[in-house]
Amino acid sequence: MSRRVRRGAAVVALLLVGTAALLWPRHDAGLPPSASFAALPPSEKIARGAYLARAGDCMACHTVRGGAEYAGGRVLETPFGAIVSPNLTQDAATGIGSWSADDFWNALHNGRARDGRLLYPAFPYPNYTAVTRDDSEALYAYFRTIPAVRRPNEPHRLRFPYDSQVALAFWRALYFKPGVTHADPAQSPEWHRGAYLVQGLGHCSACHSPRDALGGSKGRNGGDLSGGLVPMLGWYAPSLASDAEAGLGSWPVQEIAQLLHTGVAPRATVSGPMAEVVRESLQYLSAEDVRAMAVYLKSLPAANAAPERPERSPAPQAVAFLAAGAKLYEQHCATCHGPSGRGAAPHYPPLAGNRALTMPDATNAIRLVLNGGFPPGTRGNPRPYGMPPFGHVLADVEVAQVVSYLRSDWGNDAPPVSGADVNRLRAVPLD
């Protein structure tokens, strides 16, 4: 069979799969909630739902800055165009006031709207499909308390062919399968709770998983946590399995939990998009749930420890480049981080052996120098220390010099960066 014929057969097969996906039952009520949940008083259901909405950080996407809570309208830029978040208030005409509990479950579990339309995975239903029916009912009970706001939903602004339901059906056939979390008899209840939060409502793989050209994550339903560049945000979400990046296998559980709950820990400080996750979501979770997440994250199978490093060039221009970076460090950085890069954790993180600096992808290091680094203000860290931005002080080549120096001294051994690398990230919006 010729290659052209094989390609034609593959296209036909995809068309059949896409048609089948579109014709799949439009409404799946699923199993009813458990008897124990149904017996709870309404106030307990609502409180549980409010807690779960925090765990999922639902407000982050469904609330415009300065706007009414959950009234939608936030524009989420993607490589395929813009997605505009919908109104989740109780307005019957423009929100979800006319949705039933079954409709709500169908959206979480199957990624379908009330009218049967396929939803775009900017709404992370590939993760939310693991949410239990009881938790879906609790979330529904909570959202029933959100006051109605009349705010018509805006159309998405996606390029052809990504704006079609058929294309979305193809994507789902490749990357999505409705399902639930299966118990592992070898693991503890605490581990299972952590896995449920990380894989489900926490939707950690939405950022920490590499994506291909179609926006699909590695692993069915994006179950991989091996790190990747967050589309359109210009931040790299490091691998949670590799000790060369953000792997936590060697960390004590209590330090992982501390980082998730407060944003700072003896070995690391969060910044960038993760700072928002901690500030708006994780700090409000119970100590038990945060510890469960830590237990699960620590258990992830270790990835390759460290990539091979190319030999550093002994050329005079390379030596001069790093010497210029050392001078800039002494001028702008040493006051806080120390002449030997030891820092004073947690306020002034150590730079020697800092995995945020030595990862193969230098995106985050460059952005921290350009835009500053600001851990979240949390109940456990109410007065965070921040690093000021230097993008207005240093030219592109100077930022490249100091970042390259940081990646190569005090035992650090990572490749240098260029002024072009810096210039590419300088234009990325802060938000």
Backbone torsions as a table, in degrees:
resi	resn	phi	psi	omega
1	MET	NA	130.5	-177.6
2	SER	-71.8	161.6	179.8
3	ARG	-62.7	-37.6	-179.7
4	ARG	-64.0	-40.2	179.5
5	VAL	-66.5	-42.0	179.1
6	ARG	-61.7	-41.0	178.5
7	ARG	-64.7	-40.3	177.9
8	GLY	-62.7	-41.1	178.6
9	ALA	-65.0	-37.3	178.7
10	ALA	-64.9	-40.3	178.4
11	VAL	-63.2	-43.2	179.2
12	VAL	-62.0	-42.9	179.8
13	ALA	-61.4	-42.0	178.5
14	LEU	-64.7	-38.8	176.9
15	LEU	-61.0	-41.9	179.0
16	LEU	-65.3	-42.7	179.0
17	VAL	-63.2	-43.5	-179.7
18	GLY	-63.0	-41.9	177.9
19	THR	-63.4	-42.3	179.1
20	ALA	-62.2	-39.9	-179.8
21	ALA	-64.8	-39.0	179.7
22	LEU	-70.2	-29.4	-179.3
23	LEU	-89.0	-3.3	179.3
24	TRP	-60.8	149.3	-177.4
25	PRO	-46.2	130.1	-173.0
26	ARG	-79.4	-15.2	-177.2
27	HIS	-138.7	123.3	-179.6
28	ASP	-125.0	106.7	-178.3
29	ALA	-71.4	-23.3	-179.9
30	GLY	66.6	-169.6	178.7
31	LEU	-74.0	150.3	176.4
32	PRO	-72.2	162.1	175.1
33	PRO	-63.1	159.6	-178.1
34	SER	-69.1	159.0	179.3
35	ALA	-64.0	-35.2	-179.4
36	SER	-67.8	-37.4	177.5
37	PHE	-70.2	-43.8	-179.2
38	ALA	-58.7	-28.9	-177.9
39	ALA	-80.1	-10.1	-179.5
40	LEU	-67.7	146.8	174.2
41	PRO	-67.2	152.3	-177.8
42	PRO	-54.1	-37.5	-177.9
43	SER	-62.1	-37.4	179.3
44	GLU	-71.1	-37.4	177.0
45	LYS	-62.7	-43.9	-179.0
46	ILE	-65.0	-44.2	179.5
47	ALA	-62.0	-41.1	177.6
48	ARG	-63.9	-41.1	178.9
49	GLY	-64.9	-39.5	177.9
50	ALA	-62.4	-41.2	178.3
51	TYR	-63.0	-44.0	-178.8
52	LEU	-67.9	-34.6	176.4
53	ALA	-64.0	-35.2	173.5
54	ARG	-65.5	-43.5	-179.4
55	ALA	-60.6	-36.3	178.5
56	GLY	-86.2	-5.3	-178.7
57	ASP	51.6	43.7	-175.1
58	CYS	-61.6	-34.2	-176.4
59	MET	-65.3	-27.2	-175.8
60	ALA	-56.5	-38.5	-178.7
61	CYS	-96.5	-28.3	-171.2
62	HIS	-99.5	13.5	177.5
63	THR	-134.0	123.7	175.1
64	VAL	-76.7	142.3	179.7
65	ARG	-55.1	122.1	-179.1
66	GLY	83.7	-1.9	-178.0
67	GLY	-96.5	179.9	179.5
68	ALA	-69.0	142.4	-178.5
69	GLU	-59.8	129.8	174.2
70	TYR	65.1	16.0	179.5
71	ALA	-84.0	1.4	175.1
72	GLY	73.3	-170.1	177.4
73	GLY	98.6	-3.4	178.0
74	ARG	-74.3	131.3	-178.9
75	VAL	-88.7	121.7	180.0
76	LEU	-109.0	108.2	-178.9
77	GLU	-76.0	135.2	177.2
78	THR	-130.5	166.2	176.7
79	PRO	-63.1	-10.4	-175.7
80	PHE	-110.0	4.1	-176.7
81	GLY	127.3	-169.7	-174.7
82	ALA	-102.6	135.6	171.9
83	ILE	-105.3	133.7	179.0
84	VAL	-109.5	122.1	-175.1
85	SER	-66.7	143.3	-176.7
86	PRO	-84.9	167.3	178.1
87	ASN	-78.3	123.4	179.2
88	LEU	-108.1	10.6	179.1
89	THR	-77.3	177.4	-174.4
90	GLN	-85.8	15.9	173.6
91	ASP	-66.6	125.4	-174.4
92	ALA	-70.2	-29.7	-175.2
93	ALA	-86.2	-39.1	-174.0
94	THR	-117.0	-11.6	179.4
95	GLY	-110.8	-143.0	-178.8
96	ILE	-116.0	26.6	-179.6
97	GLY	-63.5	-24.2	179.6
98	SER	-97.0	3.7	-179.4
99	TRP	-79.5	144.7	172.8
100	SER	-92.1	170.9	175.7
101	ALA	-61.5	-34.5	176.7
102	ASP	-66.4	-40.4	177.3
103	ASP	-59.8	-43.0	-178.1
104	PHE	-64.7	-45.4	176.6
105	TRP	-59.6	-41.7	-178.5
106	ASN	-62.3	-35.5	177.8
107	ALA	-68.7	-45.7	-179.5
108	LEU	-66.7	-46.2	-170.0
109	HIS	-83.9	-37.1	-173.5
110	ASN	-115.4	-6.8	179.4
111	GLY	68.0	38.7	178.6
112	ARG	-125.8	140.7	176.2
113	ALA	-76.3	174.1	-177.9
114	ARG	-59.8	-34.2	-179.2
115	ASP	-86.8	4.7	177.4
116	GLY	95.7	-8.0	178.9
117	ARG	-62.6	145.6	173.9
118	LEU	-74.5	135.5	179.8
119	LEU	-92.0	149.0	178.2
120	TYR	-77.4	142.9	-173.7
121	PRO	-75.1	8.2	165.0
122	ALA	-60.5	-31.2	164.9
123	PHE	-80.1	112.7	-165.4
124	PRO	-76.7	56.8	177.9
125	TYR	-66.9	-20.8	171.7
126	PRO	-59.4	-23.9	172.3
127	ASN	-92.6	-44.2	-175.3
128	TYR	-66.2	-14.8	177.4
129	THR	-60.8	-20.0	178.8
130	ALA	-82.9	-8.4	-178.6
131	VAL	-66.0	135.2	-178.2
132	THR	-71.5	161.6	178.7
133	ARG	-65.0	-36.3	178.1
134	ASP	-61.9	-43.8	-179.9
135	ASP	-69.5	-33.8	174.5
136	SER	-61.9	-42.2	178.8
137	GLU	-64.0	-38.7	179.1
138	ALA	-65.5	-44.4	177.0
139	LEU	-60.6	-42.7	179.0
140	TYR	-61.2	-43.1	179.2
141	ALA	-61.4	-39.7	179.0
142	TYR	-66.9	-47.5	-177.8
143	PHE	-65.2	-21.7	174.6
144	ARG	-66.5	-17.4	180.0
145	THR	-92.3	-6.2	-178.9
146	ILE	-75.3	122.1	-177.8
147	PRO	-57.4	145.0	-179.6
148	ALA	-67.9	134.2	174.5
149	VAL	-128.0	122.1	179.6
150	ARG	-80.1	96.7	179.0
151	ARG	-139.3	101.9	-178.5
152	PRO	-57.6	140.6	177.9
153	ASN	-73.1	136.3	179.0
154	GLU	-87.1	146.8	178.2
155	PRO	-69.4	148.0	173.6
156	HIS	-66.9	156.5	179.9
157	ARG	-119.8	70.1	-177.2
158	LEU	-101.1	147.1	178.0
159	ARG	-77.7	154.2	172.8
160	PHE	-69.9	139.3	5.3
161	PRO	-94.9	9.1	-173.4
162	TYR	-69.7	-11.6	-179.0
163	ASP	-87.9	7.8	-177.1
164	SER	-106.8	149.0	177.4
165	GLN	-66.8	-31.0	179.1
166	VAL	-65.1	-45.3	178.4
167	ALA	-61.9	-38.5	179.4
168	LEU	-67.7	-35.9	176.5
169	ALA	-62.7	-40.3	176.4
170	PHE	-60.8	-44.4	-179.0
171	TRP	-60.0	-45.1	-179.0
172	ARG	-64.1	-37.2	179.1
173	ALA	-62.1	-31.1	-178.7
174	LEU	-84.9	-34.4	-165.9
175	TYR	-124.9	-7.0	-172.9
176	PHE	-131.5	136.9	173.7
177	LYS	-143.7	118.9	177.9
178	PRO	-57.2	140.6	-178.1
179	GLY	-169.2	-175.9	177.7
180	VAL	-135.4	163.0	177.6
181	THR	-75.3	129.1	179.2
182	HIS	-96.2	140.3	-178.5
183	ALA	-70.5	142.3	173.8
184	ASP	-107.8	109.0	-175.4
185	PRO	-62.2	-16.5	-179.6
186	ALA	-82.3	-8.2	-175.1
187	GLN	-110.3	160.9	-177.1
188	SER	-82.6	162.6	173.7
189	PRO	-57.8	-35.6	178.6
190	GLU	-63.7	-43.9	177.2
191	TRP	-60.0	-44.3	-179.2
192	HIS	-62.8	-39.1	177.6
193	ARG	-63.9	-42.9	178.1
194	GLY	-63.5	-43.3	178.2
195	ALA	-61.6	-40.2	179.8
196	TYR	-62.0	-42.9	-178.5
197	LEU	-72.6	-42.4	-178.7
198	VAL	-68.4	-45.7	-175.6
199	GLN	-79.8	-29.3	-173.9
200	GLY	-98.2	-104.1	-174.6
201	LEU	-59.0	-35.1	179.3
202	GLY	-65.5	-22.1	-178.8
203	HIS	34.7	49.5	-177.8
204	CYS	-62.4	-32.7	-178.1
205	SER	-69.5	-15.3	177.8
206	ALA	-59.2	-29.9	176.2
207	CYS	-107.3	-39.9	-170.5
208	HIS	-89.1	22.7	177.5
209	SER	-124.5	136.3	176.8
210	PRO	-67.3	148.9	-178.6
211	ARG	-121.9	147.5	178.9
212	ASP	-92.4	-170.9	-174.9
213	ALA	-64.4	-21.7	178.9
214	LEU	-95.7	5.6	179.0
215	GLY	82.7	9.6	179.3
216	GLY	-85.4	144.0	178.3
217	SER	-90.0	156.4	175.8
218	LYS	-67.1	139.7	-179.5
219	GLY	85.5	139.5	179.1
220	ARG	-58.1	133.3	-177.4
221	ASN	60.4	25.7	173.9
222	GLY	65.6	40.8	-176.5
223	GLY	-79.5	-2.7	-175.7
224	ASP	-86.1	143.4	-179.8
225	LEU	-126.3	38.7	-173.6
226	SER	-91.7	13.6	172.6
227	GLY	89.7	153.6	178.6
228	GLY	179.3	160.4	177.2
229	LEU	-73.5	127.9	-180.0
230	VAL	-74.6	118.2	-175.4
231	PRO	-55.8	132.8	172.8
232	MET	72.7	-16.3	-178.1
233	LEU	-90.0	-20.0	179.2
234	GLY	70.0	31.4	173.7
235	TRP	-127.1	148.4	176.5
236	TYR	-101.2	121.4	175.5
237	ALA	-88.1	109.1	-170.3
238	PRO	-69.6	159.9	175.4
239	SER	-60.9	134.7	176.9
240	LEU	-93.6	5.2	179.7
241	ALA	-114.7	-24.3	-175.8
242	SER	-92.4	127.9	177.1
243	ASP	-70.0	-12.6	174.7
244	ALA	-78.8	-12.0	-179.5
245	GLU	-121.2	-102.1	-178.5
246	ALA	-118.8	21.5	179.4
247	GLY	-56.0	140.4	-172.3
248	LEU	-112.9	10.2	-175.1
249	GLY	-60.9	-29.3	-178.8
250	SER	-94.4	-2.4	-178.4
251	TRP	-82.8	145.9	167.4
252	PRO	-66.6	145.1	-178.4
253	VAL	-56.2	-40.1	-176.3
254	GLN	-65.5	-30.3	178.0
255	GLU	-74.8	-36.2	175.3
256	ILE	-62.1	-47.0	179.7
257	ALA	-61.5	-39.8	179.2
258	GLN	-62.2	-42.6	179.5
259	LEU	-63.1	-44.4	-179.4
260	LEU	-66.2	-37.0	-173.1
261	HIS	-83.3	-33.1	-173.5
262	THR	-118.2	-20.2	-177.1
263	GLY	92.1	-8.0	178.6
264	VAL	-134.7	148.0	177.6
265	ALA	-155.3	166.2	-177.3
266	PRO	-56.3	-28.2	-174.6
267	ARG	-105.5	-7.1	-175.0
268	ALA	-163.5	161.0	173.2
269	THR	-136.4	135.9	-179.6
270	VAL	-87.2	152.5	177.0
271	SER	-153.9	179.9	179.9
272	GLY	64.5	-148.1	-178.1
273	PRO	-58.6	-30.6	-179.0
274	MET	-67.9	-29.5	177.0
275	ALA	-62.4	-38.3	178.0
276	GLU	-67.3	-38.9	179.1
277	VAL	-61.6	-43.8	179.4
278	VAL	-66.9	-44.3	-176.1
279	ARG	-65.9	-42.5	-172.7
280	GLU	-94.2	-16.9	-173.6
281	SER	-129.3	-68.2	-166.2
282	LEU	-64.5	-31.5	-178.1
283	GLN	-66.6	-17.9	-178.7
284	TYR	-92.3	-4.8	178.7
285	LEU	-77.8	157.9	179.5
286	SER	-68.9	156.0	177.5
287	ALA	-59.0	-34.7	-179.9
288	GLU	-66.4	-42.4	-179.5
289	ASP	-69.5	-40.4	179.0
290	VAL	-64.8	-40.0	177.0
291	ARG	-63.9	-39.4	178.5
292	ALA	-62.1	-41.6	175.9
293	MET	-61.6	-40.7	178.9
294	ALA	-63.1	-42.3	178.9
295	VAL	-60.8	-44.3	-179.9
296	TYR	-65.6	-47.3	-177.8
297	LEU	-62.7	-37.1	178.1
298	LYS	-65.2	-27.3	-175.9
299	SER	-83.5	-6.7	-176.9
300	LEU	-59.0	136.0	179.2
301	PRO	-58.2	134.7	-176.6
302	ALA	-68.2	134.9	173.3
303	ALA	-87.6	-176.5	178.7
304	ASN	-54.9	133.0	-172.1
305	ALA	-65.1	-46.3	-175.5
306	ALA	-154.8	138.8	177.6
307	PRO	-75.0	160.1	175.8
308	GLU	-69.6	136.0	-179.7
309	ARG	-100.1	132.6	175.2
310	PRO	-68.5	151.6	178.1
311	GLU	-64.9	135.8	-179.0
312	ARG	-73.4	137.6	-178.4
313	SER	-69.6	131.8	177.4
314	PRO	-86.0	7.8	-175.8
315	ALA	-59.0	143.4	-178.7
316	PRO	-54.8	-36.6	-178.6
317	GLN	-67.4	-31.8	176.9
318	ALA	-69.9	-41.0	177.9
319	VAL	-63.2	-43.3	-179.9
320	ALA	-65.3	-36.3	179.6
321	PHE	-61.8	-46.1	-179.8
322	LEU	-71.9	-33.2	177.5
323	ALA	-65.1	-37.3	175.9
324	ALA	-65.1	-38.3	177.0
325	GLY	-64.4	-38.9	178.6
326	ALA	-63.2	-39.1	179.2
327	LYS	-66.9	-41.0	177.9
328	LEU	-65.5	-37.1	177.5
329	TYR	-62.7	-45.1	-179.6
330	GLU	-61.9	-35.6	-176.4
331	GLN	-76.4	-39.7	-169.5
332	HIS	-112.4	-21.2	-166.8
333	CYS	-120.0	-29.1	-169.3
334	ALA	-65.6	-26.8	-179.0
335	THR	-57.3	-40.1	-179.6
336	CYS	-93.0	-45.5	-171.8
337	HIS	-91.4	-5.3	175.2
338	GLY	86.1	152.5	-178.9
339	PRO	-65.6	-23.5	179.4
340	SER	-106.5	12.4	176.7
341	GLY	71.5	18.7	-177.9
342	ARG	-79.1	-25.0	179.3
343	GLY	66.0	-165.4	175.7
344	ALA	-148.9	79.0	-174.9
345	ALA	-60.7	149.1	0.5
346	PRO	-90.6	-7.3	-173.7
347	HIS	-71.3	-40.3	178.6
348	TYR	-120.3	93.3	-172.8
349	PRO	-59.3	143.3	174.4
350	PRO	-65.8	145.3	179.6
351	LEU	-102.3	-26.1	176.5
352	ALA	-70.0	121.9	-178.7
353	GLY	74.9	13.1	-178.4
354	ASN	-77.5	116.0	-175.6
355	ARG	-68.3	-22.4	175.8
356	ALA	-65.2	-23.5	178.3
357	LEU	-90.4	-32.2	-169.9
358	THR	-97.9	0.6	175.7
359	MET	-60.6	150.0	177.1
360	PRO	-55.1	-38.3	178.2
361	ASP	-88.0	117.9	-175.7
362	ALA	-93.4	11.7	-175.5
363	THR	-52.8	-51.2	-174.5
364	ASN	-65.7	-39.9	179.1
365	ALA	-61.7	-43.1	179.3
366	ILE	-64.2	-43.6	-177.3
367	ARG	-67.6	-34.4	178.6
368	LEU	-65.2	-38.5	177.3
369	VAL	-71.0	-42.2	-179.7
370	LEU	-66.4	-50.1	-167.6
371	ASN	-109.3	-5.2	-177.3
372	GLY	87.6	167.0	179.6
373	GLY	-128.4	126.5	-173.4
374	PHE	-133.3	104.5	174.8
375	PRO	-66.9	162.2	-176.8
376	PRO	-75.7	149.9	169.2
377	GLY	-83.5	115.2	-176.6
378	THR	-129.9	170.9	177.7
379	ARG	-62.3	-30.5	178.1
380	GLY	-88.2	-7.9	179.2
381	ASN	-147.6	66.8	-168.9
382	PRO	-69.9	-21.6	-179.2
383	ARG	-126.4	74.9	-175.4
384	PRO	-70.1	143.5	172.3
385	TYR	-84.5	139.4	179.0
386	GLY	-120.7	154.2	175.0
387	MET	-94.9	128.8	-178.4
388	PRO	-71.4	155.0	176.8
389	PRO	-75.8	149.2	177.7
390	PHE	-120.9	5.9	-178.9
391	GLY	-62.8	-28.2	179.6
392	HIS	-85.9	-8.8	-177.8
393	VAL	-103.0	-39.5	-173.6
394	LEU	-106.9	139.9	173.8
395	ALA	-74.9	168.0	-176.8
396	ASP	-55.2	-46.6	-177.2
397	VAL	-67.6	-32.1	178.5
398	GLU	-69.2	-40.7	175.0
399	VAL	-60.9	-42.7	178.6
400	ALA	-61.7	-38.7	-179.6
401	GLN	-65.4	-47.0	-176.7
402	VAL	-70.9	-37.3	178.1
403	VAL	-66.8	-41.2	177.9
404	SER	-62.2	-39.7	177.0
405	TYR	-63.5	-45.7	179.2
406	LEU	-60.5	-32.3	-177.3
407	ARG	-83.5	-2.6	-173.3
408	SER	-128.1	-5.9	-176.6
409	ASP	-110.8	171.2	177.2
410	TRP	59.1	30.4	-178.8
411	GLY	91.4	-10.0	174.7
412	ASN	-68.7	144.9	-176.6
413	ASP	-145.3	79.8	179.3
414	ALA	-132.2	153.3	-176.5
415	PRO	-63.2	153.8	177.5
416	PRO	-71.6	165.8	174.4
417	VAL	-116.3	165.8	-176.6
418	SER	-114.6	166.3	175.1
419	GLY	-61.3	-31.2	177.9
420	ALA	-66.0	-38.1	176.3
421	ASP	-59.9	-43.2	-179.5
422	VAL	-66.6	-44.7	-178.3
423	ASN	-60.6	-37.4	179.6
424	ARG	-63.1	-36.5	-177.7
425	LEU	-87.7	-19.8	179.2
426	ARG	-62.6	-30.8	-177.0
427	ALA	-85.2	-6.0	-178.7
428	VAL	-74.6	130.0	179.7
429	PRO	-59.6	149.3	179.8
430	LEU	-67.7	-36.5	-177.2
431	ASP	-100.2	NA	NA
